[in-house]
Amino acid sequence: MPSLSQSIDIPKIDALAQELATIQQTGAKRIALLGSRHVPITHQHLIEMMSYALVLSGNRIITSGAAGTNSAAIKGAMRADPSLLTVILPQSLERQPRESQEQLQQVMHLVENPENDTLSLAEASAICNQEIVSRCQQLICFAFHDSHTLLTSCQDAEDQRKVVTLFYFD
């Protein structure tokens, strides 16, 4: 029969303690909002409202620069307080879709990664998401069950003992 100490999963307890501490934290947090580019407009409005409310509560939003989820997060944060938004691009601004560039040029805290311009967007996005996850305390992600890059980012965040909230579109 295993002893009590053998039946307790210490890493799991540490993760739960970290999650509890983050949830109980009353001050502002650094919250990453990531998600799919292919998002219905009604979902984009909900993401925008969430981002707006999070920033109004004093939280700092960190996201990337793609259409869909990230664009909605940017829009909401910009409406609430542009100084509490950081956007980290997977590549240089010039490599972003033309429709995104206008919005991104308005962002105060914009981080470009031109050294990734020679990589595929998938490779550059994976690196970018790693940087975003490393900077946040909590990750909120909107994905499909086959969104490999996003789901890997969620796993990376969990491995770093970040609080992860994952919403599935499908």
C-alpha positions in Angstrom: 0.0 0.0 0.0 1.5 3.4 -1.0 2.2 5.9 1.7 0.4 9.3 1.7 3.5 11.1 0.4 3.6 8.6 -2.6 0.0 9.2 -3.5 0.2 13.0 -3.6 1.3 14.5 -6.9 3.4 17.4 -5.8 3.7 19.1 -9.2 -0.1 19.0 -9.6 -0.5 20.6 -6.1 2.0 23.3 -7.0 0.1 24.0 -10.2 -3.2 24.2 -8.3 -1.6 26.5 -5.7 -0.3 28.8 -8.4 -3.7 28.9 -10.1 -5.4 29.7 -6.8 -2.9 32.5 -6.1 -3.5 34.0 -9.6 -7.3 33.8 -9.2 -7.2 35.4 -5.8 -4.8 38.2 -6.9 -6.8 41.4 -6.8 -4.3 43.6 -8.6 -3.8 43.9 -12.3 -2.5 41.0 -14.2 -0.7 40.5 -17.5 -3.2 38.5 -19.6 -2.5 37.0 -23.0 -5.4 36.7 -25.4 -4.6 34.4 -28.3 -6.8 32.6 -30.8 -7.8 31.6 -34.2 -8.0 33.9 -37.2 -11.2 32.2 -38.4 -13.7 33.5 -35.9 -17.4 34.3 -36.5 -18.2 38.0 -36.1 -20.4 37.4 -33.1 -17.5 35.7 -31.3 -15.3 38.6 -32.3 -17.7 41.0 -30.6 -17.6 38.9 -27.4 -13.8 38.8 -27.4 -13.6 42.5 -28.0 -16.0 43.1 -25.0 -13.9 40.8 -22.8 -10.7 42.6 -23.7 -12.3 45.9 -23.1 -13.6 44.8 -19.6 -10.2 43.3 -18.7 -8.4 46.5 -19.5 -11.0 48.7 -17.7 -10.2 46.5 -14.7 -6.6 47.6 -14.9 -5.2 44.4 -16.6 -2.5 44.5 -19.3 -3.4 42.6 -22.5 -0.8 40.9 -24.5 -1.7 39.5 -27.9 -0.5 39.0 -31.5 -1.5 40.9 -34.6 -3.6 38.5 -36.7 -7.2 38.9 -37.8 -10.0 37.3 -35.9 -9.4 36.8 -32.2 -6.3 38.9 -31.9 -7.8 41.8 -33.9 -10.9 41.8 -31.6 -8.7 41.8 -28.5 -6.7 44.7 -29.9 -9.9 46.6 -30.7 -11.3 46.2 -27.2 -8.1 47.1 -25.4 -7.5 50.1 -27.6 -11.0 51.4 -26.8 -10.4 51.0 -23.0 -6.8 52.1 -22.6 -4.2 51.8 -25.4 -1.3 52.1 -22.9 -2.3 48.7 -21.4 -2.0 46.8 -24.7 1.2 45.1 -26.0 1.1 43.4 -29.4 3.9 41.1 -30.4 4.0 40.3 -34.1 5.4 37.0 -35.4 7.3 38.8 -38.1 7.8 42.4 -39.2 4.8 44.8 -39.6 5.3 44.7 -43.4 4.7 41.0 -43.4 1.2 41.4 -41.8 -1.9 41.4 -43.9 -2.7 44.9 -45.3 -6.0 45.0 -43.5 -4.2 44.4 -40.2 -1.5 47.0 -40.7 -3.7 50.0 -40.3 -4.9 48.8 -36.9 -1.4 47.7 -35.8 0.1 51.1 -36.7 -2.1 52.6 -33.9 -0.7 50.3 -31.2 1.7 52.1 -28.8 3.5 49.0 -27.6 4.2 47.1 -30.8 7.0 44.5 -30.9 8.1 43.4 -34.4 10.2 40.3 -35.1 11.8 40.9 -38.5 14.3 38.2 -37.8 11.4 35.7 -38.4 10.5 37.1 -41.8 12.2 34.2 -43.6 10.2 31.6 -41.5 6.8 30.3 -42.5 4.0 32.0 -40.7 3.3 28.9 -38.7 6.9 28.7 -37.4 7.0 32.4 -36.7 3.7 32.2 -34.9 4.9 29.4 -32.7 7.9 31.4 -31.6 5.8 34.5 -31.1 3.3 32.6 -28.9 6.2 31.3 -26.8 7.2 34.9 -26.2 3.7 36.0 -25.4 3.2 33.1 -22.9 6.5 33.9 -21.2 5.4 37.5 -20.6 1.9 36.7 -19.2 0.5 35.5 -15.9 -2.7 34.1 -17.5 -3.6 32.9 -20.9 -7.0 33.0 -22.4 -7.2 31.1 -25.7 -9.9 30.7 -28.3 -9.2 27.7 -30.6 -10.6 24.8 -32.6 -9.7 21.3 -31.6 -7.3 21.1 -34.6 -5.5 24.4 -33.8 -2.1 22.8 -33.3 -0.1 26.0 -32.7 -2.6 27.4 -30.2 -3.0 24.2 -28.3 0.8 23.8 -28.1 0.9 27.4 -26.6 -1.7 26.4 -24.1 0.3 23.4 -23.1 3.5 25.5 -22.8 1.6 27.9 -20.5 0.4 25.1 -18.3 3.9 23.7 -18.2 5.0 27.2 -16.9 2.3 27.0 -14.3 0.2 29.8 -15.9 -3.5 29.9 -15.5 -5.0 28.8 -18.8 -8.6 29.3 -19.9 -9.3 27.6 -23.2 -12.5 28.1 -25.2 -13.2 25.9 -28.2 -15.2 27.2 -31.2 -16.1 23.6 -32.3 
